[in-house]
Amino acid sequence: MASTHLVWDWNGTLLDDLPLVVSSTNMAFASVSAPALTADAHRLAFRRPVAEFYAEVLGRALQDGEFGRLDKIFHDAYRLGLTGCGLTMDATAAMSSWTGSQSLLSMWFHDELVPEVERRGLTSLLARIDGLRGTLGGDLKAEHLARHLAELGVPGSSTVLIGDSVDDADAAASVGARCVLYTGGFTDPARLHAVGVPVADSLVDAVRLASDI
């Protein structure tokens, strides 16, 4: 059955913020005297939960409360640079090319996400915008996607998700949705191809693939 509803990921997909994410991550790592990551190293290692990504890079288990401290440093640095981030080059064209309904689900904090989406002129294209309601980031997306679709009244079987991480594909599978992964975000393309779902090098191509599955 062809999908009629498209759920967009935000960070690393519609929003071109990989350099800011890497620099903000390195600010957090510097606070515990860890070496900085290159963008390529970040894309090879990144995964959710982010606490596991941090532990792998640091080469040790995180101490009690440590992820919360690192997460705060990351987000404080990220906020400072956010106004300098633009949309992915073909984001608007890709969104305009989808013929069904569409929405946005991000793991960025909801109260900050909504004005960002509005500021970038995308709100009118979206049936719903959901971000993280909690105070600590880095969790898996599956539960949030299930809740997002329930609020929309859209079944997973009618949905396709476009994102940039293995976690996006896992979340889609958890609700019976389809998924297309975009290579321009937070994850190394080889890791995305290994997932076994369609992979696109541009958002316009991602929508084209989403229309065909």
Steps between C-alpha positions, in 0.01 A plus 500: 500500500638840405570735787277805527665673798863610528675560832814711477795488733643843584864503612732378227211460257295815437746705707861501379664504844767227495795744545326659799416161652862388466640819652245488784582135566867591514424770755343233719792264449752774579339536843617147584838537324399277209643556151291678240318308227516581132173510310584167336580337835173632641303356210665162546428483873171689551200307623214519746473487792759778490628392843624179336665700221680711760610194698640334188698809397627558854592134534335461839163485670348835591487580870175577682365833377781542248284477191273773634801729545638422155157541342464846655841609370407369155166680488636826638762504223246391240261782585775758454564386145150411385418830331794434265352173374295494182260249358640221287537641148203319348283473812225735385490351151481150645217589737308670221533194277317265739135467402362359825491634855823554693616569851820554697635294789822611665696400807582870550311671783143576395480855638811596302420296191162657422625861468799380294273326251276807490797731448608296202156518336408133512209492744228532238626184327470284810193340656678461835835588658628303797824532689632362825284593798760392758806680630766245407577413139647202324229233525373257236231627262264200481270589790483863387406396145219277627360787705542746210300280262235431764447875545467536123268201472721356228586127493861394466409296193412824316818679608852549369773666705796685353796529735876476523571238767468129562268591786258659251475169315455309825226739611317466168517121517362504854171653381476317167604805298737520208824698509740678266839601638689813392880488472566869565439495875650352814577145382763353271334391171641147520324449832172621348529269199554207738154555655321365195258787430516743206779760530517836322773759453255792483166579661330535163616149414388382844147622431505335159598170663241551774233540235592165347502279810 
